[in-house]
Amino acid sequence: MGIAKASRNKTRSDGGGPDGGSRPISYFSLTAGGVLLALKLRDEFGGIAHLPGCHSMGCRNCDPFDNIAEALPERFNAGDTVVCVMAAGIVFRILAPYLKSKQDDPAVIVIDEEGGHVIPLLGGHAAGANALAEEIASFLGVQAAITTSSDVQGLIAPDDVARRLDAVVADPVELRRVTALLVDGRPVCIEAFEDPGIDGYGWVPYGGDSSECDGRLLISHLLEHEGDHADEQVRTARLIPRKVAVGIGCKRDTGSEQIVAAIMDSCARAGIDPRAIGVLSSIDIKNDEAGLEEAAKQLGVRLKFYSAGELAARGCPGNDFVASKVGTPAVSEPAALLASGDDASLVLEKSRHGPVTVALAIPAVTQTQAFDTNKYTAAMDAGTVMVVGTGAGTGPVLTAQAKEAVRDADVVLGYRTYTEQLKKIFPDKQYIDGSMGAEMKRCREALDLAATGKKVVMVSSGDPGVYGMAGPVLETADGVSVSIIPGVTAAQIAAARLGAPLMNDYIILSLSDLLTPRDVVLSRAEAAAVSDMVICLYNPTSRKRQPLFEEVCALLARYRSAVTPVGWVRDAGGPGEEAAIINLVDLPRQKIDMRTIVIVGNTSTEVIGGRMVTRRGYERKSS
């Protein structure tokens, strides 16, 4: 644990920075005794000593300051690791207005001027303060005052796992909850493609059964779909390792907006979470491209360049025209592979997006997870995948076409909740159960099975084309025969339970901000509220998204009457189905969750005989 002696050269390579690179160390002191200790530490660990002007003495690697209240926040906000040889209270009072979060704040360590106490104040795990404090304490011959509960118990905290793996924390709140389980002595596992070898955690292969644990760290670079974790026994925090390298080719003066848009589209096609990107790479003649520099800055990643000779030596296919212009037949694919390391594998071959070409690569350790679209082309007629909508509630609303598809299938894949429902109807089928959040993995499994000649059914609750599995399967099929079997949606069942609220134009809107940015969700919600169309809300809220639901409720209240009829149905079509019709003003106080469909009426919606009805105008036509 800690920093290797060889890395003590002005910066720390702790993987804690936004680019996974190095953080400079800045030392501060106020007194003559503190100056001597700061200089001693600087000489041992590297960095810059920031000293009062009267004590700087013109020494090397010294930066004199006149006002500690200005100098200290400047280096803190720049992301430096800060080591202060002074009273902790001074540091607290100066830095308090600038604190953001444990994931964003750099490491801050306080030492008394006698060097007897080394105390990490901020960034203990995420920024590596605990590790550096132990290194400093060892050098000074004292004991670091580590106060984080996991370290006191000899445990490796989840945010320290994230730092070691150079991973992005998807949800800091969930990470804290999993940390609480760990320090309470409850079992927490790591679910990942390979065993990261972190002491204190059991390893479960990605997509495996983690039900014996109370918490898990789900480590994956793949794009995951949000599930209703209230249904699951295992508290989950996602860590997204920044291991994906992006190779870029672009025309001169291409803007960052086009580059970023091309990268995002490529990630979506490959099933890669954009937060897994660690580096952008290109040919060195592009090292002055403002668009590339700005794109890397927007994504918070490093930018690497390679010579034409290095790119050509990688042996990627290309064309003579490109070679005549830049000296190598290909740019994006070899750049991605070189940036990803030896024996890297392409996740996505070169794809063109207007003036931008993009390729994605991952290190050799995750080659088995690269999605090879080419291998399916030869299997076009070998097997089929049928994406079957089982309807909301499955059994009672399973269509005849869906039953026939499952009956004829060799293998049935799906989220465990849905396959368990089908097993009651078709007990003799071969089932492959999956967990929520492993949708892209199931797509690959289904296509692999079809390539062997199997008739494969991928089940999807409701209708597969409405927030279901039809899109992911079609995006990745590349030649495999795919059929879509429709199902009865939750919106249809909810509308039937409530009455007839969808009799005229209506909008279906998901409030999940996992794949759609939060500001886009709010913009669409406001447009829907203004339109006076009936609104059907999917995924209205969850433990993590209650504030977003409340904002949408406020938007609806701004544009619609407080007595607008609203209906909600929980577990539509299921045995525990609940429903109610209320006024819009009461919506924020209802028991709404991920399993609830909410239908907001318009100016033509009324409650008639206890049923919610949107008038279409038949009465005017017949009068």
TITORLUM-716285 format. One line per 2 residues: number of its first residue (from 1); for each residue x, y, z of C-alpha. Coordinates in steps of 0.05 Angstrom, whole numbers. Layout:
NUM	X/Y/Z ~ ...
//
This chain:
1	0/0/0 ~ 25/70/-15
3	72/102/-64 ~ 133/67/-90
5	198/103/-76 ~ 212/107/-151
7	151/150/-162 ~ 175/207/-116
9	191/257/-171 ~ 147/318/-160
11	82/281/-177 ~ 43/221/-152
13	16/170/-200 ~ -43/149/-158
15	-94/145/-213 ~ -136/194/-173
17	-137/251/-222 ~ -190/262/-275
19	-143/236/-328 ~ -118/178/-287
21	-50/211/-288 ~ -6/247/-237
23	-23/297/-182 ~ 31/347/-162
25	46/353/-88 ~ 44/423/-57
27	72/434/13 ~ 51/494/55
29	80/520/121 ~ 75/584/161
31	132/581/212 ~ 207/572/209
33	202/503/239 ~ 147/484/190
35	190/509/132 ~ 246/461/150
37	199/402/152 ~ 164/421/87
39	231/426/52 ~ 252/358/81
41	189/326/54 ~ 195/360/-13
43	266/333/-21 ~ 242/262/-4
45	175/259/-41 ~ 183/313/-94
47	137/371/-107 ~ 136/446/-94
49	144/480/-27 ~ 98/541/-19
51	130/583/35 ~ 118/652/65
53	159/703/27 ~ 203/716/87
55	223/641/90 ~ 230/623/16
57	304/640/13 ~ 303/633/-62
59	310/557/-58 ~ 296/511/-116
61	225/484/-123 ~ 199/538/-77
63	141/584/-91 ~ 135/642/-42
65	66/669/-22 ~ 42/731/13
67	-28/707/34 ~ -40/634/55
69	-116/645/47 ~ -105/656/-28
71	-46/610/-42 ~ -75/547/-9
73	-143/547/-44 ~ -108/560/-111
75	-68/495/-108 ~ -128/457/-77
77	-173/479/-134 ~ -119/460/-184
79	-124/388/-158 ~ -56/385/-124
81	-44/338/-66 ~ -36/387/-9
83	10/374/51 ~ 3/428/105
85	53/435/161 ~ 9/476/207
87	-52/472/252 ~ -111/432/225
89	-159/487/244 ~ -125/536/197
91	-131/488/139 ~ -204/473/154
93	-224/546/158 ~ -188/564/93
95	-211/505/51 ~ -283/497/77
97	-315/541/23 ~ -281/502/-33
99	-300/430/-13 ~ -341/392/-65
101	-345/317/-53 ~ -301/259/-32
103	-296/238/-105 ~ -274/307/-129
105	-232/336/-73 ~ -156/325/-75
107	-117/295/-17 ~ -104/341/42
109	-55/321/97 ~ -37/360/160
111	28/351/199 ~ 51/387/262
113	117/424/254 ~ 152/374/299
115	132/318/251 ~ 100/277/306
117	30/271/277 ~ 11/258/204
119	-64/266/193 ~ -101/256/127
121	-160/305/129 ~ -191/296/60
123	-188/246/3 ~ -168/188/47
125	-186/135/-4 ~ -209/167/-69
127	-150/215/-73 ~ -99/171/-38
129	-88/214/25 ~ -85/154/71
131	-33/120/29 ~ 11/182/24
133	2/196/99 ~ 28/127/115
135	88/138/69 ~ 104/204/103
137	94/175/172 ~ 141/118/156
139	193/167/131 ~ 187/208/195
141	187/147/240 ~ 117/159/268
143	47/130/261 ~ -3/161/213
145	-69/180/247 ~ -116/142/200
147	-188/151/223 ~ -229/121/166
149	-268/61/193 ~ -248/12/139
151	-173/26/150 ~ -180/21/225
153	-210/-49/215 ~ -156/-67/164
155	-205/-67/106 ~ -196/-38/36
157	-253/11/26 ~ -294/12/-38
159	-270/81/-58 ~ -199/57/-49
161	-216/-1/-96 ~ -240/50/-146
163	-175/89/-139 ~ -133/26/-148
165	-171/6/-211 ~ -173/78/-238
167	-249/71/-240 ~ -304/123/-241
169	-355/117/-185 ~ -423/114/-219
171	-463/134/-157 ~ -427/160/-95
173	-489/149/-52 ~ -492/75/-70
175	-417/69/-57 ~ -426/97/13
177	-481/47/26 ~ -438/-11/4
179	-381/16/46 ~ -428/16/107
181	-443/-57/95 ~ -369/-73/92
183	-350/-37/157 ~ -410/-70/191
185	-378/-137/176 ~ -428/-159/124
187	-403/-197/61 ~ -387/-153/1
189	-363/-183/-65 ~ -333/-157/-129
191	-368/-177/-193 ~ -321/-167/-251
193	-296/-200/-315 ~ -232/-221/-280
195	-210/-225/-207 ~ -177/-159/-189
197	-145/-191/-129 ~ -170/-142/-76
199	-163/-171/-6 ~ -227/-177/34
201	-274/-185/-25 ~ -298/-249/-56
203	-298/-249/-132 ~ -359/-266/-174
205	-350/-271/-250 ~ -389/-218/-287
207	-462/-238/-293 ~ -454/-292/-239
209	-494/-304/-176 ~ -477/-256/-120
211	-539/-271/-79 ~ -498/-297/-20
213	-471/-226/-9 ~ -505/-166/21
215	-466/-117/-23 ~ -426/-118/-87
217	-380/-75/-128 ~ -400/-84/-201
219	-338/-70/-242 ~ -351/-63/-316
221	-335/-19/-376 ~ -399/-40/-410
223	-461/3/-416 ~ -509/-19/-363
225	-584/-8/-362 ~ -616/17/-298
227	-657/-35/-261 ~ -703/-33/-202
229	-653/-51/-148 ~ -710/-52/-98
231	-725/-121/-126 ~ -654/-146/-113
233	-625/-171/-49 ~ -555/-145/-63
235	-538/-72/-54 ~ -496/-52/-115
237	-446/3/-129 ~ -418/8/-200
239	-345/22/-214 ~ -328/38/-286
241	-254/26/-300 ~ -225/76/-349
243	-194/24/-395 ~ -224/41/-463
245	-178/75/-513 ~ -209/117/-569
247	-173/125/-635 ~ -192/187/-674
249	-182/208/-746 ~ -211/275/-767
251	-208/328/-820 ~ -171/392/-805
253	-209/441/-759 ~ -263/392/-739
255	-300/419/-679 ~ -301/385/-611
257	-377/378/-614 ~ -372/333/-676
259	-315/292/-645 ~ -351/281/-579
261	-416/264/-614 ~ -379/212/-657
263	-348/182/-595 ~ -414/178/-558
265	-448/145/-618 ~ -391/95/-624
267	-395/77/-550 ~ -470/66/-556
269	-460/20/-616 ~ -407/-21/-580
271	-445/-23/-514 ~ -390/15/-479
273	-402/65/-422 ~ -370/131/-444
275	-344/140/-373 ~ -299/80/-387
277	-257/121/-435 ~ -187/134/-409
279	-151/163/-468 ~ -162/194/-537
281	-107/181/-589 ~ -90/202/-659
283	-33/216/-707 ~ 19/268/-685
285	4/316/-742 ~ -61/329/-705
287	-27/351/-641 ~ -48/423/-654
289	-121/407/-668 ~ -162/450/-620
291	-223/405/-630 ~ -185/343/-605
293	-157/381/-545 ~ -225/408/-526
295	-258/339/-535 ~ -207/308/-488
297	-219/364/-438 ~ -295/355/-442
299	-288/280/-430 ~ -236/290/-375
301	-186/242/-408 ~ -114/242/-432
303	-94/256/-504 ~ -39/215/-538
305	-7/222/-606 ~ 33/173/-648
307	78/181/-708 ~ 58/156/-777
309	111/103/-771 ~ 84/77/-705
311	14/74/-733 ~ 34/40/-798
313	75/-12/-760 ~ 11/-36/-725
315	-11/-66/-791 ~ -84/-44/-792
317	-120/-44/-859 ~ -129/23/-892
319	-123/56/-960 ~ -69/85/-1004
321	-101/154/-1007 ~ -96/163/-931
323	-24/136/-934 ~ -6/188/-988
325	-32/244/-944 ~ -8/226/-874
327	43/170/-883 ~ 1/113/-855
329	-57/76/-888 ~ -99/79/-823
331	-103/124/-763 ~ -162/110/-716
333	-154/35/-708 ~ -78/32/-697
335	-82/94/-652 ~ -134/60/-608
337	-94/-5/-605 ~ -28/30/-588
339	-61/72/-533 ~ -92/9/-504
341	-27/-29/-497 ~ 4/-94/-522
343	-43/-148/-548 ~ -102/-99/-544
345	-167/-116/-580 ~ -215/-73/-619
347	-283/-66/-587 ~ -308/-28/-648
349	-274/-25/-715 ~ -266/41/-752
351	-333/75/-762 ~ -344/140/-799
353	-384/198/-772 ~ -380/254/-823
355	-310/285/-816 ~ -292/239/-758
357	-271/166/-756 ~ -272/129/-690
359	-245/62/-666 ~ -248/34/-595
361	-199/-14/-562 ~ -190/-48/-494
363	-130/-80/-461 ~ -113/-153/-470
365	-142/-172/-402 ~ -212/-158/-427
367	-205/-184/-498 ~ -259/-237/-485
369	-309/-180/-476 ~ -294/-146/-542
371	-354/-150/-587 ~ -332/-181/-653
373	-388/-166/-702 ~ -353/-200/-760
375	-360/-270/-732 ~ -436/-267/-738
377	-437/-252/-813 ~ -423/-323/-832
379	-479/-347/-787 ~ -535/-309/-820
381	-575/-371/-834 ~ -547/-415/-779
383	-596/-393/-725 ~ -645/-339/-704
385	-659/-293/-647 ~ -730/-275/-631
387	-740/-217/-583 ~ -806/-233/-549
389	-849/-185/-510 ~ -879/-224/-452
391	-926/-168/-433 ~ -928/-132/-366
393	-946/-187/-316 ~ -927/-242/-366
395	-976/-300/-358 ~ -1044/-267/-363
397	-1025/-223/-423 ~ -976/-269/-459
399	-998/-267/-532 ~ -1008/-329/-575
401	-950/-308/-620 ~ -905/-300/-559
403	-925/-369/-532 ~ -910/-401/-600
405	-842/-368/-603 ~ -822/-393/-533
407	-851/-462/-547 ~ -807/-469/-610
409	-744/-441/-579 ~ -681/-481/-563
411	-658/-432/-511 ~ -693/-375/-473
413	-652/-318/-444 ~ -676/-261/-401
415	-675/-223/-335 ~ -685/-273/-279
417	-752/-244/-257 ~ -782/-254/-327
419	-753/-323/-340 ~ -780/-348/-273
421	-849/-328/-296 ~ -841/-366/-361
423	-815/-428/-326 ~ -884/-437/-295
425	-914/-441/-365 ~ -857/-476/-403
427	-819/-516/-350 ~ -781/-560/-399
429	-744/-505/-436 ~ -670/-489/-428
431	-664/-422/-393 ~ -605/-376/-383
433	-621/-327/-328 ~ -588/-259/-323
435	-586/-201/-275 ~ -612/-131/-284
437	-558/-87/-313 ~ -527/-143/-357
439	-568/-129/-419 ~ -510/-123/-468
441	-480/-187/-441 ~ -546/-223/-456
443	-546/-195/-526 ~ -477/-225/-539
445	-498/-291/-508 ~ -560/-294/-552
447	-520/-279/-616 ~ -467/-329/-597
449	-520/-383/-588 ~ -554/-365/-654
451	-486/-371/-689 ~ -485/-444/-668
453	-552/-457/-702 ~ -597/-448/-642
455	-667/-418/-642 ~ -659/-366/-588
457	-713/-327/-552 ~ -693/-263/-515
459	-751/-245/-470 ~ -768/-173/-453
461	-822/-150/-406 ~ -879/-111/-437
463	-864/-95/-510 ~ -791/-105/-530
465	-793/-42/-573 ~ -815/3/-515
467	-755/12/-469 ~ -740/-62/-480
469	-689/-108/-512 ~ -707/-100/-586
471	-660/-41/-596 ~ -597/-71/-564
473	-606/-136/-602 ~ -616/-102/-669
475	-557/-54/-656 ~ -510/-113/-647
477	-539/-166/-693 ~ -499/-150/-756
479	-527/-205/-800 ~ -560/-252/-751
481	-634/-263/-766 ~ -675/-225/-714
483	-750/-223/-706 ~ -789/-178/-659
485	-852/-206/-626 ~ -894/-150/-595
487	-923/-152/-525 ~ -976/-116/-484
489	-942/-56/-452 ~ -947/-32/-381
491	-978/32/-407 ~ -1034/-6/-441
493	-1049/-48/-380 ~ -1045/12/-334
495	-1092/51/-379 ~ -1142/-6/-379
497	-1140/-11/-303 ~ -1152/64/-296
499	-1207/70/-349 ~ -1193/101/-417
501	-1141/157/-406 ~ -1105/146/-473
503	-1163/159/-519 ~ -1129/217/-553
505	-1058/238/-568 ~ -1009/220/-513
507	-935/220/-497 ~ -894/164/-466
509	-835/192/-427 ~ -783/155/-385
511	-754/194/-326 ~ -692/151/-321
513	-630/194/-330 ~ -581/136/-336
515	-578/137/-412 ~ -612/203/-425
517	-580/264/-392 ~ -619/296/-335
519	-627/363/-370 ~ -655/328/-432
521	-705/290/-389 ~ -728/356/-358
523	-731/391/-425 ~ -775/336/-454
525	-819/336/-391 ~ -830/410/-397
527	-848/404/-472 ~ -897/348/-455
529	-929/389/-399 ~ -938/449/-446
531	-968/405/-502 ~ -1033/389/-465
533	-1026/317/-487 ~ -1037/260/-438
535	-969/239/-409 ~ -951/168/-391
537	-889/166/-346 ~ -845/104/-344
539	-790/95/-291 ~ -817/155/-253
541	-771/151/-193 ~ -724/108/-152
543	-683/114/-88 ~ -631/153/-127
545	-676/196/-170 ~ -729/224/-123
547	-706/296/-135 ~ -715/288/-210
549	-786/263/-201 ~ -801/322/-155
551	-775/370/-208 ~ -820/339/-261
553	-879/344/-213 ~ -864/418/-206
555	-861/427/-282 ~ -929/393/-289
557	-958/437/-235 ~ -932/499/-271
559	-970/484/-335 ~ -1030/442/-313
561	-1087/451/-264 ~ -1078/425/-194
563	-1142/383/-203 ~ -1118/350/-267
565	-1135/275/-260 ~ -1074/231/-251
567	-1074/156/-247 ~ -1019/110/-223
569	-1012/34/-226 ~ -958/-5/-191
571	-938/-74/-216 ~ -986/-68/-275
573	-1011/-137/-294 ~ -977/-170/-234
575	-1008/-206/-175 ~ -992/-147/-128
577	-1021/-95/-174 ~ -1044/-29/-140
579	-1078/31/-173 ~ -1106/98/-154
581	-1135/161/-186 ~ -1115/226/-154
583	-1108/300/-170 ~ -1042/327/-197
585	-1030/367/-133 ~ -1026/302/-94
587	-977/267/-140 ~ -912/283/-102
589	-939/250/-39 ~ -958/184/-71
591	-920/118/-64 ~ -887/122/-132
593	-828/78/-151 ~ -794/45/-211
595	-850/-6/-218 ~ -903/48/-224
597	-935/75/-287 ~ -962/146/-279
599	-1013/174/-328 ~ -1024/249/-325
601	-1089/273/-357 ~ -1100/335/-400
603	-1155/387/-404 ~ -1201/335/-435
605	-1191/283/-381 ~ -1245/271/-329
607	-1262/222/-275 ~ -1328/189/-294
609	-1358/137/-248 ~ -1291/128/-214
611	-1255/116/-280 ~ -1205/162/-314
613	-1229/181/-384 ~ -1199/227/-436
615	-1254/252/-482 ~ -1236/247/-556
617	-1294/289/-582 ~ -1344/237/-603
619	-1398/272/-563 ~ -1388/336/-603
621	-1390/299/-670 ~ -1455/263/-652
623	-1491/324/-623
//
